[in-house]
Amino acid sequence: MSENREQKTKEEAIELRGVVTEEVRGAFRVKIDDMEHYVLCRLAGKMRKFRIRVVPGDRVAVEISPYDMDRGRIIYRER
């Protein structure tokens, strides 16, 4: 039953692209493409595990919960 709950949560997440504008104490402020909206993001677990570096100016993919559009997690850094 817990597997169904986890899958449902992942399906509800909204995936957007953006550009990192600044680093804020372990988190990053990301400006979403085609919008004037900024999201405060942390690195996803796999990115922390493999020590993928993110710096201001990088293009990233962000996963946002539909319940809180101001926070999210960085799931991919484009090359």
Secondary structure, 3 states (H helix, E strand, C coil): CHHHHHHHHHHHCEEEEEEEEEEECCEEEEEECCCCCEEEEEECHHHHHCCCCCCCCCEEEEEEECCEEEEEEEEEECC
